[in-house]
Amino acid sequence: MTCAQARDYMAAFLPLIKDIPEDRQVVLAPPFTALSTMAELAAGSRVELSSQNVHWQPSGAFTAEISADMLLEHQVQFTIVGHSEPRKYFSESDEQINHRARCAQSKGLIPIVCVGESLEQRERGEEERVIRRQIEQGLEGLDANKLVVAYEPIWAIGTGQTCESSEANRICGLIRSWVGATDLVIQYGGSVKPDNIDELMSMSDIDGVLVGGASLKPDGFARIANYQSV
Protein backbone atom coordinates (compact mmCIF):
# COMPACT_ATOMS: atom_id res chain seq x y z
CA MET A 1 0.00 0.00 0.00
CA THR A 2 0.97 3.60 -0.53
CA CYS A 3 0.75 5.96 2.44
CA ALA A 4 -2.53 7.34 1.10
CA GLN A 5 -3.96 3.83 0.80
CA ALA A 6 -2.74 3.03 4.31
CA ARG A 7 -4.65 6.03 5.66
CA ASP A 8 -7.86 4.91 3.96
CA TYR A 9 -7.33 1.37 5.21
CA MET A 10 -6.83 2.38 8.83
CA ALA A 11 -9.85 4.68 8.77
CA ALA A 12 -12.00 1.70 7.82
CA PHE A 13 -10.20 -0.98 9.85
CA LEU A 14 -9.66 0.51 13.31
CA PRO A 15 -13.37 0.90 14.23
CA LEU A 16 -13.93 -2.77 13.30
CA ILE A 17 -11.43 -4.15 15.83
CA LYS A 18 -11.91 -1.84 18.80
CA ASP A 19 -13.88 -4.48 20.71
CA ILE A 20 -11.80 -7.60 20.03
CA PRO A 21 -10.90 -9.68 23.12
CA GLU A 22 -8.03 -8.35 25.18
CA ASP A 23 -5.94 -11.52 24.76
CA ARG A 24 -5.59 -11.04 21.00
CA GLN A 25 -2.89 -9.15 19.14
CA VAL A 26 -3.38 -7.52 15.75
CA VAL A 27 -0.14 -6.79 13.91
CA LEU A 28 0.07 -5.06 10.54
CA ALA A 29 3.17 -5.36 8.35
CA PRO A 30 3.04 -2.59 5.73
CA PRO A 31 5.86 -1.75 3.30
CA PHE A 32 8.73 0.23 4.79
CA THR A 33 7.47 3.47 3.19
CA ALA A 34 4.12 3.24 5.01
CA LEU A 35 5.48 2.41 8.48
CA SER A 36 5.62 6.02 9.64
CA THR A 37 2.07 6.67 8.47
CA MET A 38 0.82 3.46 10.08
CA ALA A 39 2.58 4.27 13.36
CA GLU A 40 0.88 7.65 13.49
CA LEU A 41 -2.55 6.18 12.80
CA ALA A 42 -2.14 3.18 15.10
CA ALA A 43 -1.22 5.26 18.15
CA GLY A 44 -3.60 4.44 20.99
CA SER A 45 -5.25 1.57 19.07
CA ARG A 46 -5.04 -2.22 19.29
CA VAL A 47 -2.77 -2.35 16.23
CA GLU A 48 0.93 -3.15 16.56
CA LEU A 49 3.42 -2.90 13.71
CA SER A 50 5.79 -5.29 12.00
CA SER A 51 8.26 -4.73 9.21
CA GLN A 52 8.49 -7.13 6.27
CA ASN A 53 12.22 -7.74 6.82
CA VAL A 54 15.29 -6.47 8.69
CA HIS A 55 19.02 -6.61 7.98
CA TRP A 56 21.37 -8.84 9.97
CA GLN A 57 23.78 -6.04 10.86
CA PRO A 58 22.89 -3.06 13.08
CA SER A 59 24.74 -0.68 10.73
CA GLY A 60 27.11 -0.61 7.78
CA ALA A 61 27.30 -0.21 4.01
CA PHE A 62 24.23 -2.20 3.02
CA THR A 63 22.46 -0.12 0.40
CA ALA A 64 18.75 -0.97 -0.07
CA GLU A 65 18.50 -2.71 3.32
CA ILE A 66 16.89 -1.51 6.56
CA SER A 67 18.24 -1.76 10.10
CA ALA A 68 16.53 -2.62 13.36
CA ASP A 69 17.18 0.88 14.72
CA MET A 70 15.45 2.42 11.71
CA LEU A 71 12.40 0.26 12.43
CA LEU A 72 12.37 0.97 16.15
CA GLU A 73 12.23 4.67 15.37
CA HIS A 74 8.79 4.04 13.85
CA GLN A 75 7.38 2.06 16.81
CA VAL A 76 7.85 -1.27 15.04
CA GLN A 77 7.75 -4.22 17.46
CA PHE A 78 7.91 -7.24 15.13
CA THR A 79 9.71 -8.14 11.93
CA ILE A 80 8.98 -10.88 9.41
CA VAL A 81 12.04 -12.88 8.37
CA GLY A 82 12.28 -15.85 6.02
CA HIS A 83 9.04 -15.16 4.19
CA SER A 84 8.55 -17.48 1.23
CA GLU A 85 8.92 -14.66 -1.31
CA PRO A 86 12.41 -13.47 -0.24
CA ARG A 87 13.38 -17.14 0.03
CA LYS A 88 12.15 -17.75 -3.53
CA TYR A 89 13.03 -14.54 -5.35
CA PHE A 90 16.19 -13.47 -3.49
CA SER A 91 17.56 -16.89 -2.56
CA GLU A 92 17.58 -16.17 1.17
CA SER A 93 19.23 -18.99 3.05
CA ASP A 94 18.35 -20.35 6.48
CA GLU A 95 21.67 -18.95 7.71
CA GLN A 96 20.82 -15.44 6.50
CA ILE A 97 17.36 -15.70 8.04
CA ASN A 98 18.89 -16.77 11.34
CA HIS A 99 21.25 -13.78 11.31
CA ARG A 100 18.33 -11.42 10.62
CA ALA A 101 16.31 -12.93 13.47
CA ARG A 102 19.26 -12.79 15.88
CA CYS A 103 19.91 -9.14 15.10
CA ALA A 104 16.20 -8.38 15.54
CA GLN A 105 16.11 -10.02 18.97
CA SER A 106 19.31 -8.27 20.06
CA LYS A 107 17.61 -4.94 19.37
CA GLY A 108 14.32 -5.84 21.08
CA LEU A 109 12.28 -6.72 18.00
CA ILE A 110 10.28 -9.95 17.91
CA PRO A 111 11.07 -11.92 14.75
CA ILE A 112 8.28 -13.78 12.96
CA VAL A 113 10.27 -16.58 11.35
CA CYS A 114 8.53 -18.19 8.38
CA VAL A 115 9.02 -21.82 7.42
CA GLY A 116 7.29 -24.08 4.92
CA GLU A 117 7.62 -26.51 2.07
CA SER A 118 6.98 -26.25 -1.68
CA LEU A 119 4.41 -28.36 -3.52
CA GLU A 120 7.17 -30.49 -5.02
CA GLN A 121 8.67 -31.15 -1.60
CA ARG A 122 5.30 -32.12 -0.16
CA GLU A 123 4.51 -34.40 -3.09
CA ARG A 124 7.82 -36.19 -2.46
CA GLY A 125 6.94 -36.56 1.22
CA GLU A 126 9.79 -34.28 2.28
CA GLU A 127 7.82 -31.65 4.17
CA GLU A 128 8.93 -32.73 7.64
CA ARG A 129 12.61 -32.95 6.68
CA VAL A 130 12.51 -29.54 4.95
CA ILE A 131 10.71 -27.77 7.79
CA ARG A 132 12.88 -29.36 10.48
CA ARG A 133 16.01 -28.15 8.67
CA GLN A 134 14.54 -24.65 8.43
CA ILE A 135 13.75 -24.74 12.15
CA GLU A 136 17.13 -26.10 13.25
CA GLN A 137 19.16 -23.66 11.12
CA GLY A 138 16.82 -20.67 11.18
CA LEU A 139 16.19 -20.66 14.94
CA GLU A 140 19.69 -21.48 16.14
CA GLY A 141 20.63 -19.32 19.11
CA LEU A 142 17.24 -17.59 19.34
CA ASP A 143 15.20 -17.03 22.50
CA ALA A 144 11.94 -18.96 21.99
CA ASN A 145 10.19 -16.63 24.45
CA LYS A 146 10.76 -13.66 22.14
CA LEU A 147 9.86 -15.33 18.89
CA VAL A 148 6.97 -16.23 16.61
CA VAL A 149 7.16 -19.07 14.09
CA ALA A 150 4.85 -18.98 11.08
CA TYR A 151 4.20 -22.19 9.16
CA GLU A 152 3.33 -21.17 5.62
CA PRO A 153 3.17 -24.06 3.14
CA ILE A 154 4.30 -22.38 -0.08
CA TRP A 155 1.81 -24.34 -2.18
CA ALA A 156 -1.10 -22.81 -0.22
CA ILE A 157 -0.05 -19.15 -0.49
CA GLY A 158 -2.21 -17.10 -2.82
CA THR A 159 -3.41 -20.21 -4.61
CA GLY A 160 -6.76 -20.55 -2.93
CA GLN A 161 -5.61 -23.93 -1.61
CA THR A 162 -5.61 -24.11 2.15
CA CYS A 163 -3.78 -26.80 4.02
CA GLU A 164 -6.36 -28.89 5.86
CA SER A 165 -6.72 -27.57 9.40
CA SER A 166 -5.79 -30.91 10.92
CA GLU A 167 -2.64 -31.14 8.79
CA ALA A 168 -1.64 -27.55 9.56
CA ASN A 169 -2.14 -28.35 13.24
CA ARG A 170 -0.01 -31.49 12.94
CA ILE A 171 2.89 -29.56 11.42
CA CYS A 172 2.58 -26.78 14.01
CA GLY A 173 2.67 -29.41 16.75
CA LEU A 174 5.83 -30.92 15.25
CA ILE A 175 7.45 -27.47 15.16
CA ARG A 176 6.60 -26.96 18.83
CA SER A 177 8.18 -30.31 19.73
CA TRP A 178 11.29 -29.67 17.61
CA VAL A 179 11.85 -26.28 19.21
CA GLY A 180 11.12 -27.72 22.65
CA ALA A 181 9.21 -24.69 23.88
CA THR A 182 5.65 -25.31 25.06
CA ASP A 183 4.69 -21.63 25.01
CA LEU A 184 6.18 -20.86 21.57
CA VAL A 185 3.71 -18.81 19.51
CA ILE A 186 3.06 -20.61 16.21
CA GLN A 187 1.02 -19.16 13.36
CA TYR A 188 -0.41 -20.74 10.24
CA GLY A 189 -0.24 -18.84 6.95
CA GLY A 190 -1.58 -19.89 3.57
CA SER A 191 -4.84 -18.66 2.02
CA VAL A 192 -6.29 -17.74 5.41
CA LYS A 193 -9.74 -16.25 4.82
CA PRO A 194 -12.78 -15.14 6.83
CA ASP A 195 -14.54 -18.39 5.97
CA ASN A 196 -11.82 -20.70 7.35
CA ILE A 197 -10.47 -18.69 10.28
CA ASP A 198 -12.84 -20.13 12.90
CA GLU A 199 -11.82 -23.71 12.13
CA LEU A 200 -8.11 -22.88 11.97
CA MET A 201 -8.20 -21.11 15.31
CA SER A 202 -9.95 -24.04 16.96
CA MET A 203 -6.84 -26.19 16.44
CA SER A 204 -4.74 -27.04 19.51
CA ASP A 205 -1.34 -25.98 18.16
CA ILE A 206 -2.28 -22.98 16.01
CA ASP A 207 -1.93 -19.81 18.07
CA GLY A 208 -2.52 -17.27 15.31
CA VAL A 209 -2.43 -16.65 11.58
CA LEU A 210 -0.16 -14.90 9.12
CA VAL A 211 -2.57 -13.37 6.62
CA GLY A 212 -1.70 -12.33 3.08
CA GLY A 213 -4.22 -11.23 0.49
CA ALA A 214 -7.20 -11.37 2.83
CA SER A 215 -5.59 -8.72 5.04
CA LEU A 216 -5.89 -6.10 2.28
CA LYS A 217 -9.65 -5.77 2.78
CA PRO A 218 -10.45 -4.04 6.10
CA ASP A 219 -13.76 -5.81 6.66
CA GLY A 220 -12.36 -9.24 5.80
CA PHE A 221 -9.30 -8.84 8.00
CA ALA A 222 -11.46 -7.51 10.83
CA ARG A 223 -13.56 -10.67 10.59
CA ILE A 224 -10.36 -12.70 10.91
CA ALA A 225 -9.28 -10.69 13.95
CA ASN A 226 -12.76 -11.20 15.41
CA TYR A 227 -12.74 -14.96 14.83
CA GLN A 228 -15.22 -17.09 16.74
CA SER A 229 -13.98 -20.17 18.57
CA VAL A 230 -15.58 -23.34 17.20
C-alpha positions in Angstrom: 0.0 0.0 0.0 1.0 3.6 -0.5 0.8 6.0 2.4 -2.5 7.3 1.1 -4.0 3.8 0.8 -2.7 3.0 4.3 -4.7 6.0 5.7 -7.9 4.9 4.0 -7.3 1.4 5.2 -6.8 2.4 8.8 -9.8 4.7 8.8 -12.0 1.7 7.8 -10.2 -1.0 9.9 -9.7 0.5 13.3 -13.4 0.9 14.2 -13.9 -2.8 13.3 -11.4 -4.1 15.8 -11.9 -1.8 18.8 -13.9 -4.5 20.7 -11.8 -7.6 20.0 -10.9 -9.7 23.1 -8.0 -8.4 25.2 -5.9 -11.5 24.8 -5.6 -11.0 21.0 -2.9 -9.2 19.1 -3.4 -7.5 15.8 -0.1 -6.8 13.9 0.1 -5.1 10.5 3.2 -5.4 8.3 3.0 -2.6 5.7 5.9 -1.8 3.3 8.7 0.2 4.8 7.5 3.5 3.2 4.1 3.2 5.0 5.5 2.4 8.5 5.6 6.0 9.6 2.1 6.7 8.5 0.8 3.5 10.1 2.6 4.3 13.4 0.9 7.7 13.5 -2.6 6.2 12.8 -2.1 3.2 15.1 -1.2 5.3 18.1 -3.6 4.4 21.0 -5.2 1.6 19.1 -5.0 -2.2 19.3 -2.8 -2.4 16.2 0.9 -3.1 16.6 3.4 -2.9 13.7 5.8 -5.3 12.0 8.3 -4.7 9.2 8.5 -7.1 6.3 12.2 -7.7 6.8 15.3 -6.5 8.7 19.0 -6.6 8.0 21.4 -8.8 10.0 23.8 -6.0 10.9 22.9 -3.1 13.1 24.7 -0.7 10.7 27.1 -0.6 7.8 27.3 -0.2 4.0 24.2 -2.2 3.0 22.5 -0.1 0.4 18.8 -1.0 -0.1 18.5 -2.7 3.3 16.9 -1.5 6.6 18.2 -1.8 10.1 16.5 -2.6 13.4 17.2 0.9 14.7 15.4 2.4 11.7 12.4 0.3 12.4 12.4 1.0 16.1 12.2 4.7 15.4 8.8 4.0 13.8 7.4 2.1 16.8 7.8 -1.3 15.0 7.7 -4.2 17.5 7.9 -7.2 15.1 9.7 -8.1 11.9 9.0 -10.9 9.4 12.0 -12.9 8.4 12.3 -15.8 6.0 9.0 -15.2 4.2 8.6 -17.5 1.2 8.9 -14.7 -1.3 12.4 -13.5 -0.2 13.4 -17.1 0.0 12.2 -17.8 -3.5 13.0 -14.5 -5.4 16.2 -13.5 -3.5 17.6 -16.9 -2.6 17.6 -16.2 1.2 19.2 -19.0 3.1 18.3 -20.4 6.5 21.7 -19.0 7.7 20.8 -15.4 6.5 17.4 -15.7 8.0 18.9 -16.8 11.3 21.2 -13.8 11.3 18.3 -11.4 10.6 16.3 -12.9 13.5 19.3 -12.8 15.9 19.9 -9.1 15.1 16.2 -8.4 15.5 16.1 -10.0 19.0 19.3 -8.3 20.1 17.6 -4.9 19.4 14.3 -5.8 21.1 12.3 -6.7 18.0 10.3 -10.0 17.9 11.1 -11.9 14.7 8.3 -13.8 13.0 10.3 -16.6 11.3 8.5 -18.2 8.4 9.0 -21.8 7.4 7.3 -24.1 4.9 7.6 -26.5 2.1 7.0 -26.3 -1.7 4.4 -28.4 -3.5 7.2 -30.5 -5.0 8.7 -31.2 -1.6 5.3 -32.1 -0.2 4.5 -34.4 -3.1 7.8 -36.2 -2.5 6.9 -36.6 1.2 9.8 -34.3 2.3 7.8 -31.6 4.2 8.9 -32.7 7.6 12.6 -32.9 6.7 12.5 -29.5 5.0 10.7 -27.8 7.8 12.9 -29.4 10.5 16.0 -28.2 8.7 14.5 -24.6 8.4 13.7 -24.7 12.2 17.1 -26.1 13.3 19.2 -23.7 11.1 16.8 -20.7 11.2 16.2 -20.7 14.9 19.7 -21.5 16.1 20.6 -19.3 19.1 17.2 -17.6 19.3 15.2 -17.0 22.5 11.9 -19.0 22.0 10.2 -16.6 24.5 10.8 -13.7 22.1 9.9 -15.3 18.9 7.0 -16.2 16.6 7.2 -19.1 14.1 4.8 -19.0 11.1 4.2 -22.2 9.2 3.3 -21.2 5.6 3.2 -24.1 3.1 4.3 -22.4 -0.1 1.8 -24.3 -2.2 -1.1 -22.8 -0.2 0.0 -19.2 -0.5 -2.2 -17.1 -2.8 -3.4 -20.2 -4.6 -6.8 -20.6 -2.9 -5.6 -23.9 -1.6 -5.6 -24.1 2.1 -3.8 -26.8 4.0 -6.4 -28.9 5.9 -6.7 -27.6 9.4 -5.8 -30.9 10.9 -2.6 -31.1 8.8 -1.6 -27.5 9.6 -2.1 -28.3 13.2 0.0 -31.5 12.9 2.9 -29.6 11.4 2.6 -26.8 14.0 2.7 -29.4 16.7 5.8 -30.9 15.3 7.4 -27.5 15.2 6.6 -27.0 18.8 8.2 -30.3 19.7 11.3 -29.7 17.6 11.9 -26.3 19.2 11.1 -27.7 22.6 9.2 -24.7 23.9 5.7 -25.3 25.1 4.7 -21.6 25.0 6.2 -20.9 21.6 3.7 -18.8 19.5 3.1 -20.6 16.2 1.0 -19.2 13.4 -0.4 -20.7 10.2 -0.2 -18.8 6.9 -1.6 -19.9 3.6 -4.8 -18.7 2.0 -6.3 -17.7 5.4 -9.7 -16.3 4.8 -12.8 -15.1 6.8 -14.5 -18.4 6.0 -11.8 -20.7 7.4 -10.5 -18.7 10.3 -12.8 -20.1 12.9 -11.8 -23.7 12.1 -8.1 -22.9 12.0 -8.2 -21.1 15.3 -10.0 -24.0 17.0 -6.8 -26.2 16.4 -4.7 -27.0 19.5 -1.3 -26.0 18.2 -2.3 -23.0 16.0 -1.9 -19.8 18.1 -2.5 -17.3 15.3 -2.4 -16.7 11.6 -0.2 -14.9 9.1 -2.6 -13.4 6.6 -1.7 -12.3 3.1 -4.2 -11.2 0.5 -7.2 -11.4 2.8 -5.6 -8.7 5.0 -5.9 -6.1 2.3 -9.6 -5.8 2.8 -10.4 -4.0 6.1 -13.8 -5.8 6.7 -12.4 -9.2 5.8 -9.3 -8.8 8.0 -11.5 -7.5 10.8 -13.6 -10.7 10.6 -10.4 -12.7 10.9 -9.3 -10.7 14.0 -12.8 -11.2 15.4 -12.7 -15.0 14.8 -15.2 -17.1 16.7 -14.0 -20.2 18.6 -15.6 -23.3 17.2 
